[in-house]
Amino acid sequence: MMTPEEVGEYAESLPQVKRKGTASQPAWYVHDRLVVRLQDLQTLVIRVPLSERESLLAAYPDSFGVPPRLEAHHKVEAYLDQAEPQAVRAAIDLAYDMQRR
């Protein structure tokens, strides 16, 4: 389990990542490109390459999901009340690597 505060601390530890968004829905960007956004207190939306998404879902089925509205996008939802912290950090790392290019 991770808290929204821990997510923010981890995201902001990555080079050039900046917090944007609102107090209730913060988001973290690198070069003005979304890395991760807090959807609600228990759900993150994380950018991940489509080529990596299925393996991430298979490795951590309780941590991530893809609702129908995100199927066509390079995104997953992470469920903070169930997610393993290392899984969330791994997904954020994938997003960061994809977005910083």
N, CA, C and O atoms as CSV, one atom per row, in Angstrom:
chain,resi,resn,atom,element,x,y,z
A,1,MET,N,N,0.844,-1.182,0.000
A,1,MET,CA,C,0.000,0.000,0.000
A,1,MET,C,C,0.887,1.243,0.000
A,1,MET,O,O,1.904,1.287,0.691
A,2,MET,N,N,0.498,2.241,-0.772
A,2,MET,CA,C,1.193,3.527,-0.819
A,2,MET,C,C,0.185,4.625,-0.567
A,2,MET,O,O,-0.996,4.487,-0.886
A,3,THR,N,N,0.652,5.702,0.000
A,3,THR,CA,C,-0.207,6.867,0.191
A,3,THR,C,C,0.011,7.836,-0.964
A,3,THR,O,O,1.039,7.765,-1.637
A,4,PRO,N,N,-0.937,8.741,-1.206
A,4,PRO,CA,C,-0.716,9.770,-2.221
A,4,PRO,C,C,0.544,10.596,-1.938
A,4,PRO,O,O,1.237,11.007,-2.868
A,5,GLU,N,N,0.836,10.837,-0.671
A,5,GLU,CA,C,2.026,11.606,-0.313
A,5,GLU,C,C,3.298,10.867,-0.721
A,5,GLU,O,O,4.245,11.478,-1.216
A,6,GLU,N,N,3.316,9.554,-0.513
A,6,GLU,CA,C,4.482,8.754,-0.906
A,6,GLU,C,C,4.646,8.733,-2.423
A,6,GLU,O,O,5.769,8.754,-2.928
A,7,VAL,N,N,3.536,8.692,-3.145
A,7,VAL,CA,C,3.593,8.753,-4.606
A,7,VAL,C,C,4.225,10.070,-5.033
A,7,VAL,O,O,5.122,10.088,-5.876
A,8,GLY,N,N,3.761,11.166,-4.453
A,8,GLY,CA,C,4.309,12.472,-4.787
A,8,GLY,C,C,5.787,12.582,-4.468
A,8,GLY,O,O,6.559,13.118,-5.263
A,9,GLU,N,N,6.183,12.080,-3.312
A,9,GLU,CA,C,7.599,12.120,-2.933
A,9,GLU,C,C,8.443,11.329,-3.923
A,9,GLU,O,O,9.523,11.770,-4.317
A,10,TYR,N,N,7.951,10.163,-4.322
A,10,TYR,CA,C,8.714,9.357,-5.275
A,10,TYR,C,C,8.782,10.052,-6.633
A,10,TYR,O,O,9.860,10.169,-7.215
A,11,ALA,N,N,7.648,10.510,-7.137
A,11,ALA,CA,C,7.635,11.171,-8.447
A,11,ALA,C,C,8.563,12.384,-8.447
A,11,ALA,O,O,9.320,12.592,-9.395
A,12,GLU,N,N,8.503,13.177,-7.391
A,12,GLU,CA,C,9.324,14.386,-7.331
A,12,GLU,C,C,10.802,14.087,-7.107
A,12,GLU,O,O,11.639,14.977,-7.256
A,13,SER,N,N,11.133,12.851,-6.754
A,13,SER,CA,C,12.543,12.482,-6.615
A,13,SER,C,C,13.198,12.227,-7.971
A,13,SER,O,O,14.424,12.161,-8.065
A,14,LEU,N,N,12.391,12.085,-9.014
A,14,LEU,CA,C,12.918,11.855,-10.356
A,14,LEU,C,C,13.343,13.187,-10.976
A,14,LEU,O,O,12.655,14.193,-10.804
A,15,PRO,N,N,14.466,13.202,-11.693
A,15,PRO,CA,C,14.967,14.457,-12.264
A,15,PRO,C,C,13.942,15.162,-13.152
A,15,PRO,O,O,13.305,14.541,-14.003
A,16,GLN,N,N,13.800,16.443,-12.940
A,16,GLN,CA,C,12.983,17.355,-13.749
A,16,GLN,C,C,11.482,17.115,-13.646
A,16,GLN,O,O,10.721,17.683,-14.430
A,17,VAL,N,N,11.038,16.299,-12.712
A,17,VAL,CA,C,9.600,16.098,-12.525
A,17,VAL,C,C,9.051,17.239,-11.685
A,17,VAL,O,O,9.611,17.598,-10.648
A,18,LYS,N,N,7.945,17.800,-12.153
A,18,LYS,CA,C,7.303,18.913,-11.464
A,18,LYS,C,C,5.851,18.562,-11.161
A,18,LYS,O,O,5.176,17.886,-11.938
A,19,ARG,N,N,5.395,19.041,-10.014
A,19,ARG,CA,C,4.003,18.842,-9.625
A,19,ARG,C,C,3.151,19.941,-10.242
A,19,ARG,O,O,3.520,21.115,-10.230
A,20,LYS,N,N,2.007,19.540,-10.779
A,20,LYS,CA,C,1.011,20.464,-11.316
A,20,LYS,C,C,-0.347,19.971,-10.835
A,20,LYS,O,O,-0.429,19.189,-9.888
A,21,GLY,N,N,-1.391,20.421,-11.475
A,21,GLY,CA,C,-2.730,19.986,-11.098
A,21,GLY,C,C,-3.271,20.809,-9.952
A,21,GLY,O,O,-2.867,21.953,-9.745
A,22,THR,N,N,-4.187,20.219,-9.211
A,22,THR,CA,C,-4.835,20.906,-8.098
A,22,THR,C,C,-4.466,20.216,-6.790
A,22,THR,O,O,-3.809,19.175,-6.788
A,23,ALA,N,N,-4.892,20.803,-5.690
A,23,ALA,CA,C,-4.621,20.193,-4.386
A,23,ALA,C,C,-5.298,18.828,-4.271
A,23,ALA,O,O,-4.731,17.901,-3.693
A,24,SER,N,N,-6.497,18.704,-4.813
A,24,SER,CA,C,-7.218,17.433,-4.709
A,24,SER,C,C,-6.843,16.440,-5.811
A,24,SER,O,O,-7.030,15.235,-5.641
A,25,GLN,N,N,-6.320,16.925,-6.931
A,25,GLN,CA,C,-5.893,16.050,-8.022
A,25,GLN,C,C,-4.524,16.480,-8.532
A,25,GLN,O,O,-4.401,17.002,-9.640
A,26,PRO,N,N,-3.496,16.258,-7.715
A,26,PRO,CA,C,-2.160,16.614,-8.178
A,26,PRO,C,C,-1.713,15.684,-9.301
A,26,PRO,O,O,-2.169,14.546,-9.411
A,27,ALA,N,N,-0.823,16.194,-10.118
A,27,ALA,CA,C,-0.250,15.409,-11.206
A,27,ALA,C,C,1.224,15.764,-11.300
A,27,ALA,O,O,1.636,16.857,-10.913
A,28,TRP,N,N,2.008,14.838,-11.812
A,28,TRP,CA,C,3.443,15.049,-11.924
A,28,TRP,C,C,3.844,14.874,-13.377
A,28,TRP,O,O,3.463,13.910,-14.042
A,29,TYR,N,N,4.621,15.831,-13.845
A,29,TYR,CA,C,4.996,15.920,-15.253
A,29,TYR,C,C,6.508,16.023,-15.396
A,29,TYR,O,O,7.197,16.544,-14.519
A,30,VAL,N,N,7.009,15.516,-16.515
A,30,VAL,CA,C,8.386,15.761,-16.918
A,30,VAL,C,C,8.310,16.370,-18.314
A,30,VAL,O,O,7.662,15.820,-19.205
A,31,HIS,N,N,8.970,17.499,-18.497
A,31,HIS,CA,C,8.930,18.232,-19.775
A,31,HIS,C,C,7.486,18.476,-20.229
A,31,HIS,O,O,7.174,18.347,-21.413
A,32,ASP,N,N,6.619,18.825,-19.292
A,32,ASP,CA,C,5.203,19.101,-19.554
A,32,ASP,C,C,4.437,17.896,-20.104
A,32,ASP,O,O,3.397,18.056,-20.743
A,33,ARG,N,N,4.948,16.710,-19.856
A,33,ARG,CA,C,4.271,15.481,-20.284
A,33,ARG,C,C,3.905,14.674,-19.045
A,33,ARG,O,O,4.740,14.452,-18.169
A,34,LEU,N,N,2.657,14.240,-18.980
A,34,LEU,CA,C,2.139,13.538,-17.808
A,34,LEU,C,C,2.912,12.260,-17.508
A,34,LEU,O,O,3.184,11.452,-18.395
A,35,VAL,N,N,3.256,12.100,-16.236
A,35,VAL,CA,C,3.829,10.857,-15.725
A,35,VAL,C,C,2.767,10.121,-14.907
A,35,VAL,O,O,2.449,8.965,-15.184
A,36,VAL,N,N,2.225,10.802,-13.900
A,36,VAL,CA,C,1.242,10.179,-13.007
A,36,VAL,C,C,0.306,11.247,-12.460
A,36,VAL,O,O,0.717,12.382,-12.218
A,37,ARG,N,N,-0.958,10.872,-12.267
A,37,ARG,CA,C,-1.962,11.800,-11.728
A,37,ARG,C,C,-2.786,11.068,-10.677
A,37,ARG,O,O,-3.144,9.904,-10.852
A,38,LEU,N,N,-3.078,11.759,-9.595
A,38,LEU,CA,C,-3.975,11.216,-8.574
A,38,LEU,C,C,-5.408,11.456,-9.035
A,38,LEU,O,O,-5.859,12.598,-9.123
A,39,GLN,N,N,-6.117,10.373,-9.326
A,39,GLN,CA,C,-7.506,10.467,-9.782
A,39,GLN,C,C,-8.444,10.721,-8.601
A,39,GLN,O,O,-9.326,11.578,-8.657
A,40,ASP,N,N,-8.228,9.955,-7.539
A,40,ASP,CA,C,-8.939,10.144,-6.273
A,40,ASP,C,C,-8.003,9.628,-5.184
A,40,ASP,O,O,-6.872,9.246,-5.487
A,41,LEU,N,N,-8.430,9.605,-3.953
A,41,LEU,CA,C,-7.520,9.253,-2.861
A,41,LEU,C,C,-6.951,7.838,-2.948
A,41,LEU,O,O,-5.938,7.542,-2.315
A,42,GLN,N,N,-7.583,6.972,-3.716
A,42,GLN,CA,C,-7.115,5.587,-3.822
A,42,GLN,C,C,-6.687,5.169,-5.221
A,42,GLN,O,O,-6.263,4.030,-5.416
A,43,THR,N,N,-6.788,6.069,-6.202
A,43,THR,CA,C,-6.532,5.677,-7.585
A,43,THR,C,C,-5.579,6.640,-8.272
A,43,THR,O,O,-5.763,7.857,-8.239
A,44,LEU,N,N,-4.550,6.063,-8.897
A,44,LEU,CA,C,-3.635,6.828,-9.735
A,44,LEU,C,C,-3.904,6.489,-11.190
A,44,LEU,O,O,-4.350,5.386,-11.506
A,45,VAL,N,N,-3.633,7.433,-12.067
A,45,VAL,CA,C,-3.559,7.161,-13.493
A,45,VAL,C,C,-2.090,7.349,-13.851
A,45,VAL,O,O,-1.516,8.415,-13.627
A,46,ILE,N,N,-1.488,6.300,-14.412
A,46,ILE,CA,C,-0.064,6.313,-14.737
A,46,ILE,C,C,0.105,6.046,-16.224
A,46,ILE,O,O,-0.481,5.109,-16.768
A,47,ARG,N,N,0.916,6.883,-16.880
A,47,ARG,CA,C,1.233,6.658,-18.291
A,47,ARG,C,C,2.207,5.493,-18.380
A,47,ARG,O,O,3.221,5.482,-17.682
A,48,VAL,N,N,1.919,4.533,-19.212
A,48,VAL,CA,C,2.866,3.445,-19.470
A,48,VAL,C,C,2.808,3.102,-20.956
A,48,VAL,O,O,1.750,3.216,-21.575
A,49,PRO,N,N,3.925,2.687,-21.530
A,49,PRO,CA,C,3.894,2.288,-22.937
A,49,PRO,C,C,2.950,1.097,-23.123
A,49,PRO,O,O,2.910,0.187,-22.295
A,50,LEU,N,N,2.205,1.117,-24.202
A,50,LEU,CA,C,1.306,-0.008,-24.485
A,50,LEU,C,C,2.086,-1.318,-24.546
A,50,LEU,O,O,1.574,-2.366,-24.154
A,51,SER,N,N,3.319,-1.260,-25.036
A,51,SER,CA,C,4.140,-2.468,-25.153
A,51,SER,C,C,4.497,-3.072,-23.796
A,51,SER,O,O,4.845,-4.251,-23.723
A,52,GLU,N,N,4.418,-2.289,-22.727
A,52,GLU,CA,C,4.751,-2.760,-21.381
A,52,GLU,C,C,3.508,-3.022,-20.520
A,52,GLU,O,O,3.595,-3.644,-19.461
A,53,ARG,N,N,2.369,-2.546,-20.982
A,53,ARG,CA,C,1.176,-2.568,-20.134
A,53,ARG,C,C,0.738,-3.980,-19.752
A,53,ARG,O,O,0.472,-4.242,-18.579
A,54,GLU,N,N,0.659,-4.882,-20.708
A,54,GLU,CA,C,0.170,-6.235,-20.409
A,54,GLU,C,C,1.077,-6.967,-19.430
A,54,GLU,O,O,0.592,-7.674,-18.547
A,55,SER,N,N,2.391,-6.806,-19.578
A,55,SER,CA,C,3.294,-7.488,-18.647
A,55,SER,C,C,3.174,-6.899,-17.246
A,55,SER,O,O,3.294,-7.626,-16.260
A,56,LEU,N,N,2.942,-5.608,-17.147
A,56,LEU,CA,C,2.733,-4.970,-15.848
A,56,LEU,C,C,1.451,-5.496,-15.197
A,56,LEU,O,O,1.437,-5.809,-14.006
A,57,LEU,N,N,0.385,-5.589,-15.978
A,57,LEU,CA,C,-0.885,-6.114,-15.467
A,57,LEU,C,C,-0.759,-7.581,-15.054
A,57,LEU,O,O,-1.331,-7.998,-14.047
A,58,ALA,N,N,-0.014,-8.356,-15.833
A,58,ALA,CA,C,0.161,-9.776,-15.511
A,58,ALA,C,C,1.002,-9.962,-14.250
A,58,ALA,O,O,0.725,-10.847,-13.440
A,59,ALA,N,N,2.017,-9.135,-14.088
A,59,ALA,CA,C,2.905,-9.260,-12.930
A,59,ALA,C,C,2.236,-8.794,-11.639
A,59,ALA,O,O,2.513,-9.330,-10.566
A,60,TYR,N,N,1.359,-7.801,-11.741
A,60,TYR,CA,C,0.728,-7.205,-10.554
A,60,TYR,C,C,-0.780,-7.048,-10.758
A,60,TYR,O,O,-1.275,-5.922,-10.796
A,61,PRO,N,N,-1.518,-8.149,-10.890
A,61,PRO,CA,C,-2.948,-8.045,-11.211
A,61,PRO,C,C,-3.787,-7.347,-10.144
A,61,PRO,O,O,-4.833,-6.783,-10.467
A,62,ASP,N,N,-3.361,-7.370,-8.898
A,62,ASP,CA,C,-4.126,-6.694,-7.845
A,62,ASP,C,C,-3.786,-5.215,-7.733
A,62,ASP,O,O,-4.510,-4.451,-7.094
A,63,SER,N,N,-2.690,-4.817,-8.355
A,63,SER,CA,C,-2.222,-3.436,-8.237
A,63,SER,C,C,-2.750,-2.526,-9.336
A,63,SER,O,O,-2.959,-1.334,-9.112
A,64,PHE,N,N,-2.970,-3.092,-10.536
A,64,PHE,CA,C,-3.295,-2.275,-11.703
A,64,PHE,C,C,-4.525,-2.792,-12.435
A,64,PHE,O,O,-4.900,-3.959,-12.319
A,65,GLY,N,N,-5.138,-1.895,-13.187
A,65,GLY,CA,C,-6.248,-2.245,-14.049
A,65,GLY,C,C,-6.344,-1.248,-15.182
A,65,GLY,O,O,-5.742,-0.175,-15.144
A,66,VAL,N,N,-7.112,-1.620,-16.190
A,66,VAL,CA,C,-7.350,-0.741,-17.337
A,66,VAL,C,C,-8.853,-0.696,-17.574
A,66,VAL,O,O,-9.403,-1.598,-18.206
A,67,PRO,N,N,-9.524,0.340,-17.077
A,67,PRO,CA,C,-10.958,0.458,-17.345
A,67,PRO,C,C,-11.184,0.768,-18.827
A,67,PRO,O,O,-10.273,1.243,-19.504
A,68,PRO,N,N,-12.376,0.506,-19.328
A,68,PRO,CA,C,-12.653,0.717,-20.752
A,68,PRO,C,C,-12.251,2.098,-21.273
A,68,PRO,O,O,-11.786,2.211,-22.408
A,69,ARG,N,N,-12.418,3.134,-20.480
A,69,ARG,CA,C,-12.092,4.486,-20.956
A,69,ARG,C,C,-10.596,4.684,-21.205
A,69,ARG,O,O,-10.208,5.632,-21.887
A,70,LEU,N,N,-9.756,3.806,-20.665
A,70,LEU,CA,C,-8.306,3.934,-20.844
A,70,LEU,C,C,-7.719,2.916,-21.815
A,70,LEU,O,O,-6.519,2.953,-22.088
A,71,GLU,N,N,-8.536,2.012,-22.339
A,71,GLU,CA,C,-8.011,0.928,-23.173
A,71,GLU,C,C,-7.208,1.413,-24.368
A,71,GLU,O,O,-6.208,0.786,-24.719
A,72,ALA,N,N,-7.602,2.487,-24.995
A,72,ALA,CA,C,-6.907,2.977,-26.184
A,72,ALA,C,C,-5.742,3.902,-25.853
A,72,ALA,O,O,-5.082,4.414,-26.756
A,73,HIS,N,N,-5.487,4.116,-24.581
A,73,HIS,CA,C,-4.466,5.077,-24.159
A,73,HIS,C,C,-3.285,4.380,-23.498
A,73,HIS,O,O,-3.397,3.243,-23.039
A,74,HIS,N,N,-2.174,5.060,-23.457
A,74,HIS,CA,C,-0.965,4.568,-22.791
A,74,HIS,C,C,-1.093,4.817,-21.296
A,74,HIS,O,O,-0.315,5.584,-20.729
A,75,LYS,N,N,-2.065,4.181,-20.652
A,75,LYS,CA,C,-2.324,4.453,-19.239
A,75,LYS,C,C,-2.819,3.201,-18.527
A,75,LYS,O,O,-3.411,2.305,-19.129
A,76,VAL,N,N,-2.555,3.170,-17.228
A,76,VAL,CA,C,-3.147,2.175,-16.330
A,76,VAL,C,C,-3.643,2.910,-15.099
A,76,VAL,O,O,-3.203,4.019,-14.799
A,77,GLU,N,N,-4.554,2.283,-14.399
A,77,GLU,CA,C,-4.925,2.756,-13.073
A,77,GLU,C,C,-4.174,1.912,-12.055
A,77,GLU,O,O,-4.038,0.699,-12.218
A,78,ALA,N,N,-3.690,2.562,-11.007
A,78,ALA,CA,C,-3.081,1.861,-9.874
A,78,ALA,C,C,-3.985,2.075,-8.675
A,78,ALA,O,O,-4.431,3.191,-8.412
A,79,TYR,N,N,-4.249,1.008,-7.956
A,79,TYR,CA,C,-5.162,1.048,-6.814
A,79,TYR,C,C,-4.335,1.073,-5.528
A,79,TYR,O,O,-3.842,0.041,-5.072
A,80,LEU,N,N,-4.194,2.260,-4.956
A,80,LEU,CA,C,-3.269,2.463,-3.848
A,80,LEU,C,C,-3.567,1.603,-2.632
A,80,LEU,O,O,-2.647,1.245,-1.897
A,81,ASP,N,N,-4.818,1.266,-2.402
A,81,ASP,CA,C,-5.145,0.452,-1.230
A,81,ASP,C,C,-4.760,-1.016,-1.413
A,81,ASP,O,O,-4.768,-1.780,-0.447
A,82,GLN,N,N,-4.424,-1.418,-2.641
A,82,GLN,CA,C,-4.045,-2.802,-2.928
A,82,GLN,C,C,-2.651,-2.932,-3.520
A,82,GLN,O,O,-2.045,-4.002,-3.454
A,83,ALA,N,N,-2.143,-1.865,-4.092
A,83,ALA,CA,C,-0.911,-1.929,-4.879
A,83,ALA,C,C,0.325,-2.136,-4.015
A,83,ALA,O,O,0.450,-1.583,-2.923
A,84,GLU,N,N,1.224,-2.943,-4.536
A,84,GLU,CA,C,2.528,-3.103,-3.915
A,84,GLU,C,C,3.356,-1.861,-4.247
A,84,GLU,O,O,3.403,-1.450,-5.407
A,85,PRO,N,N,4.004,-1.261,-3.259
A,85,PRO,CA,C,4.781,-0.044,-3.530
A,85,PRO,C,C,5.801,-0.204,-4.655
A,85,PRO,O,O,5.967,0.706,-5.468
A,86,GLN,N,N,6.484,-1.348,-4.714
A,86,GLN,CA,C,7.475,-1.525,-5.779
A,86,GLN,C,C,6.811,-1.577,-7.147
A,86,GLN,O,O,7.422,-1.184,-8.141
A,87,ALA,N,N,5.569,-2.056,-7.219
A,87,ALA,CA,C,4.843,-2.084,-8.483
A,87,ALA,C,C,4.504,-0.668,-8.931
A,87,ALA,O,O,4.659,-0.335,-10.106
A,88,VAL,N,N,4.047,0.158,-8.014
A,88,VAL,CA,C,3.718,1.550,-8.346
A,88,VAL,C,C,4.976,2.290,-8.784
A,88,VAL,O,O,4.953,3.029,-9.768
A,89,ARG,N,N,6.066,2.095,-8.061
A,89,ARG,CA,C,7.321,2.754,-8.437
A,89,ARG,C,C,7.799,2.281,-9.809
A,89,ARG,O,O,8.298,3.082,-10.599
A,90,ALA,N,N,7.652,0.990,-10.097
A,90,ALA,CA,C,8.049,0.465,-11.406
A,90,ALA,C,C,7.218,1.091,-12.523
A,90,ALA,O,O,7.756,1.441,-13.574
A,91,ALA,N,N,5.921,1.233,-12.306
A,91,ALA,CA,C,5.056,1.856,-13.318
A,91,ALA,C,C,5.409,3.330,-13.503
A,91,ALA,O,O,5.433,3.824,-14.630
A,92,ILE,N,N,5.679,4.026,-12.415
A,92,ILE,CA,C,6.079,5.436,-12.518
A,92,ILE,C,C,7.400,5.542,-13.272
A,92,ILE,O,O,7.580,6.457,-14.076
A,93,ASP,N,N,8.320,4.620,-13.025
A,93,ASP,CA,C,9.590,4.623,-13.759
A,93,ASP,C,C,9.364,4.414,-15.253
A,93,ASP,O,O,9.999,5.079,-16.071
A,94,LEU,N,N,8.469,3.499,-15.619
A,94,LEU,CA,C,8.143,3.291,-17.035
A,94,LEU,C,C,7.577,4.564,-17.650
A,94,LEU,O,O,7.949,4.953,-18.758
A,95,ALA,N,N,6.677,5.203,-16.922
A,95,ALA,CA,C,6.072,6.448,-17.411
A,95,ALA,C,C,7.129,7.528,-17.573
A,95,ALA,O,O,7.161,8.230,-18.584
A,96,TYR,N,N,7.979,7.656,-16.592
A,96,TYR,CA,C,9.036,8.669,-16.632
A,96,TYR,C,C,9.947,8.439,-17.837
A,96,TYR,O,O,10.249,9.375,-18.578
A,97,ASP,N,N,10.383,7.198,-18.032
A,97,ASP,CA,C,11.265,6.895,-19.162
A,97,ASP,C,C,10.587,7.190,-20.494
A,97,ASP,O,O,11.229,7.685,-21.420
A,98,MET,N,N,9.301,6.891,-20.597
A,98,MET,CA,C,8.568,7.147,-21.834
A,98,MET,C,C,8.391,8.642,-22.079
A,98,MET,O,O,8.513,9.099,-23.216
A,99,GLN,N,N,8.111,9.394,-21.049
A,99,GLN,CA,C,7.738,10.792,-21.206
A,99,GLN,C,C,8.924,11.753,-21.252
A,99,GLN,O,O,8.771,12.870,-21.746
A,100,ARG,N,N,10.070,11.374,-20.769
A,100,ARG,CA,C,11.191,12.318,-20.742
A,100,ARG,C,C,11.912,12.424,-22.067
A,100,ARG,O,O,12.796,13.268,-22.216
A,101,ARG,N,N,11.566,11.602,-23.022
A,101,ARG,CA,C,12.248,11.620,-24.323
A,101,ARG,C,C,11.864,12.804,-25.143
A,101,ARG,O,O,12.350,12.964,-26.262
